[in-house]
């Protein structure tokens, strides 16, 4: 209980810091250079081929998760049944990211980027609700799902609307993307899960952080490796992390904590 109180305090401090930063920092427009990727090589009729094809892994994992959620009996996933919509939306969002990101990389611009980011917020907010439900409170995780989804989708639509008016503002989307990254480790460390195989969440989080690093060094990695770019690797890493989580869902079981 003492650890949980400390975790709540740390989350409150981070929330306050994020709020202050949001108020202090002005609107953040989308950098047009964001659409200039290091690897622009085509394969047959596919432009930016590896940046598109690398999304297939995320699509496959998303579809695999959706099919696994339909199974019953011994082959079923060990999840919180009342949060099943969140697990469904996690893998559904992942599959949509694979499609939306492929569409974006075929025609890289702000208009297609919207359909890349909306599925990402669906996946972000779903996994955040799942972790809240498994570690903090099942009821809280269930109640947070819909508001979180609306917040995530609206953050992208707000950015797109302000961008179309020449005053783009990414702040809300940045909060939706990075606030969970800052607070999920606190929940994983200070709160007790209802299940074992907790390390799978750490690996998923690590895969996403690593993906952001590969994205940041897209050009340098492409120059060093020659064949594949940092951005293509960025697409594959979260897919690997999500697949490991899917395996954990299949193998884990409920645990009883001693009070």
Wavefront OBJ file of the C-alpha trace (Angstrom):
o trace
v 0.000 0.000 0.000
v 2.901 2.355 0.798
v 4.370 1.735 -2.655
v 1.026 2.510 -4.270
v 0.770 5.811 -2.401
v 4.251 6.745 -3.630
v 3.242 5.765 -7.167
v 0.148 7.960 -7.001
v 2.285 10.848 -5.729
v 4.766 10.454 -8.603
v 1.956 10.336 -11.171
v 0.473 13.499 -9.625
v 3.855 15.262 -9.845
v 4.289 14.237 -13.490
v 0.734 15.385 -14.247
v 1.456 18.778 -12.721
v 4.725 19.145 -14.649
v 3.010 18.188 -17.916
v 0.226 20.690 -17.264
v 2.701 23.502 -16.532
v 4.745 22.626 -19.624
v 1.600 22.603 -21.738
v 0.651 26.087 -20.529
v 4.172 27.505 -20.863
v 5.000 26.081 -24.283
v 3.124 27.679 -27.163
v 1.495 25.849 -30.104
v 3.806 23.388 -31.847
v 3.330 23.104 -35.598
v 4.216 19.994 -37.583
v 7.724 20.291 -39.013
v 7.405 19.866 -42.782
v 10.782 18.109 -42.780
v 9.117 15.266 -40.887
v 7.894 13.892 -44.224
v 11.425 13.678 -45.645
v 12.579 10.148 -44.870
v 16.064 8.793 -45.476
v 14.962 5.737 -47.439
v 12.931 6.672 -50.516
v 13.846 3.630 -52.615
v 11.071 1.992 -54.619
v 10.447 -1.710 -55.169
v 8.556 -2.535 -58.345
v 5.498 -0.227 -58.151
v 5.839 0.519 -54.408
v 7.344 3.911 -53.502
v 9.219 4.218 -50.206
v 9.078 0.438 -50.248
v 10.672 -0.596 -46.947
v 8.872 2.101 -44.990
v 5.625 0.627 -46.334
v 6.438 -3.086 -46.208
v 7.827 -2.852 -42.660
v 4.284 -2.038 -41.503
v 3.092 -5.504 -42.513
v 4.531 -6.950 -39.299
v 2.322 -4.703 -37.169
v -0.704 -5.593 -39.298
v -0.013 -9.306 -38.841
v 0.409 -9.000 -35.069
v -2.778 -6.954 -34.816
v -4.796 -9.513 -36.767
v -3.220 -12.360 -34.754
v -4.294 -10.671 -31.536
v -7.849 -10.206 -32.787
v -8.088 -13.867 -33.774
v -6.614 -14.944 -30.424
v -9.244 -12.945 -28.556
v -11.946 -15.036 -30.256
v -10.565 -18.312 -28.908
v -12.099 -20.008 -25.890
v -11.078 -22.775 -23.531
v -7.440 -23.777 -23.143
v -6.343 -21.620 -26.083
v -7.953 -18.425 -24.781
v -5.994 -15.405 -23.628
v -5.716 -14.609 -19.925
v -7.244 -11.140 -19.725
v -9.677 -9.147 -17.598
v -13.026 -9.978 -19.178
v -14.627 -6.658 -18.272
v -11.803 -4.937 -20.171
v -12.056 -7.134 -23.263
v -13.037 -4.120 -25.452
v -9.709 -2.512 -24.527
v -7.719 -5.621 -25.522
v -9.720 -5.787 -28.752
v -9.040 -2.116 -29.513
v -5.336 -2.558 -28.743
v -4.910 -5.160 -31.475
v -7.462 -3.525 -33.763
v -5.582 -0.227 -33.414
v -2.285 -1.984 -34.127
v -3.699 -3.516 -37.312
v -5.047 -0.111 -38.379
v -1.641 1.467 -37.732
v -0.162 -1.036 -40.160
v -2.679 0.072 -42.802
v -2.683 3.784 -41.972
v 1.095 4.054 -41.797
v 1.447 2.239 -45.131
v -0.991 4.690 -46.684
v 0.934 7.611 -45.187
v 4.293 6.403 -46.493
v 2.817 5.949 -49.962
v 1.869 9.644 -49.969
v 3.741 11.359 -47.096
v 1.857 14.554 -46.176
v -0.184 15.998 -43.329
v -3.469 14.732 -44.756
v -2.391 11.076 -44.834
v -0.543 11.461 -41.521
v -3.930 11.937 -39.825
v -4.890 8.358 -40.730
v -1.593 7.121 -39.335
v -1.939 8.941 -36.026
v -5.592 8.213 -35.219
v -5.010 4.426 -35.088
v -1.900 5.037 -32.991
v -3.933 6.926 -30.397
v -6.437 4.056 -30.333
v -3.600 1.639 -29.531
v -1.980 4.056 -27.020
v -5.154 4.717 -25.079
v -6.216 1.072 -25.115
v -2.953 -0.231 -23.662
v -3.001 2.593 -21.114
v -6.501 1.588 -19.982
v -5.440 -2.067 -19.856
v -2.444 -1.320 -17.636
v -4.565 0.862 -15.347
v -7.101 -1.959 -15.150
v -4.536 -4.689 -14.464
v -2.324 -2.768 -12.045
v -4.314 0.039 -10.426
v -8.063 -0.624 -10.604
v -10.139 -2.787 -12.919
v -13.074 -0.409 -12.605
v -10.930 2.667 -13.271
v -9.390 1.078 -16.355
v -12.845 0.244 -17.677
v -14.229 3.725 -17.038
v -11.183 5.446 -18.541
v -11.266 3.620 -21.880
v -13.888 5.673 -23.739
v -12.732 9.114 -22.438
v -9.127 8.190 -23.262
v -10.076 7.096 -26.790
v -12.003 10.314 -27.390
v -9.117 12.358 -26.019
v -6.644 10.594 -28.290
v -8.715 10.896 -31.458
v -9.632 14.512 -30.734
v -5.955 15.386 -30.169
v -5.185 14.298 -33.741
v -8.241 16.016 -35.203
v -7.364 19.203 -33.329
v -3.837 19.110 -34.730
v -5.167 18.531 -38.249
v -7.718 21.349 -37.910
v -5.173 23.856 -36.586
v -2.630 22.747 -39.201
v -5.175 23.404 -41.967
v -5.612 26.917 -40.556
v -1.868 27.572 -40.649
v -1.415 27.464 -36.855
v -0.697 23.800 -36.222
v -0.660 22.659 -32.606
v 0.725 19.236 -31.696
v 0.671 19.767 -27.922
v -2.437 17.675 -27.219
v -1.189 14.827 -29.383
v 2.214 15.001 -27.680
v 0.537 14.654 -24.277
v -1.513 11.675 -25.483
v 1.623 9.985 -26.793
v 4.173 10.747 -24.083
v 2.185 11.035 -20.838
v 1.515 7.264 -20.821
v 5.204 6.598 -21.508
v 6.114 8.638 -18.423
v 3.517 7.126 -16.108
v 3.304 3.492 -17.222
v 6.695 2.613 -15.639
v 5.400 3.971 -12.326
v 2.321 1.750 -12.475
v 4.385 -1.284 -13.479
v 6.831 -0.756 -10.617
v 4.736 0.558 -7.726
v 1.468 -1.345 -8.272
v 0.779 -5.091 -8.244
v -0.693 -6.787 -11.274
v -3.436 -9.374 -11.135
v -1.278 -11.560 -13.405
v 2.281 -12.795 -13.823
v 4.491 -12.183 -16.896
v 4.603 -8.459 -16.028
v 7.941 -8.216 -17.822
v 6.085 -8.354 -21.162
v 4.777 -4.838 -20.535
v 8.295 -3.631 -19.798
v 9.476 -5.116 -23.092
v 6.608 -3.489 -24.987
v 7.431 -0.135 -23.421
v 11.134 -0.606 -24.181
v 10.385 -1.524 -27.786
v 8.422 1.697 -28.243
v 11.114 3.870 -26.668
v 13.707 2.168 -28.869
v 11.462 2.787 -31.886
v 11.406 6.516 -31.145
v 15.209 6.522 -30.990
v 15.495 4.734 -34.336
v 13.032 7.240 -35.776
v 15.133 10.150 -34.503
v 18.266 8.738 -36.151
v 16.574 7.644 -39.355
v 19.161 9.133 -41.709
v 22.243 8.127 -39.726
v 21.092 4.511 -39.439
v 20.298 4.362 -43.155
v 23.749 5.723 -43.988
v 25.395 3.183 -41.681
v 23.371 0.103 -42.646
v 22.804 1.050 -46.267
v 19.838 -1.267 -46.808
v 17.336 -0.362 -44.104
v 16.601 2.966 -42.399
v 15.871 3.841 -38.804
v 12.252 4.587 -39.672
v 11.654 1.124 -41.116
v 13.136 -0.457 -37.991
v 10.915 1.871 -35.946
v 7.851 0.213 -37.493
v 9.035 -3.291 -36.631
v 10.098 -2.833 -33.016
v 6.637 -2.128 -31.500
v 5.255 -5.042 -33.519
v 7.823 -7.337 -31.901
v 7.003 -5.935 -28.460
v 3.271 -6.416 -29.038
v 3.818 -9.973 -30.244
v 5.750 -10.776 -27.063
v 2.844 -9.329 -25.069
v 0.418 -11.540 -27.015
v 2.502 -14.596 -26.121
v 2.436 -13.485 -22.469
v -1.354 -13.197 -22.597
v -1.452 -16.822 -23.759
v 0.904 -18.156 -21.080
v 0.246 -16.044 -18.004
v -2.097 -16.811 -15.142
v -3.693 -14.961 -12.267
v -1.634 -14.526 -9.124
v -2.654 -14.082 -5.503
v -0.789 -11.390 -3.585
v -0.171 -11.786 0.104
v -1.462 -8.826 2.106
l 1 2 3 4 5 6 7 8 9 10 11 12 13 14 15 16 17 18 19 20 21 22 23 24 25 26 27 28 29 30 31 32 33 34 35 36 37 38 39 40 41 42 43 44 45 46 47 48 49 50 51 52 53 54 55 56 57 58 59 60 61 62 63 64 65 66 67 68 69 70 71 72 73 74 75 76 77 78 79 80 81 82 83 84 85 86 87 88 89 90 91 92 93 94 95 96 97 98 99 100 101 102 103 104 105 106 107 108 109 110 111 112 113 114 115 116 117 118 119 120 121 122 123 124 125 126 127 128 129 130 131 132 133 134 135 136 137 138 139 140 141 142 143 144 145 146 147 148 149 150 151 152 153 154 155 156 157 158 159 160 161 162 163 164 165 166 167 168 169 170 171 172 173 174 175 176 177 178 179 180 181 182 183 184 185 186 187 188 189 190 191 192 193 194 195 196 197 198 199 200 201 202 203 204 205 206 207 208 209 210 211 212 213 214 215 216 217 218 219 220 221 222 223 224 225 226 227 228 229 230 231 232 233 234 235 236 237 238 239 240 241 242 243 244 245 246 247 248 249 250 251 252 253 254 255 256 257 258 259
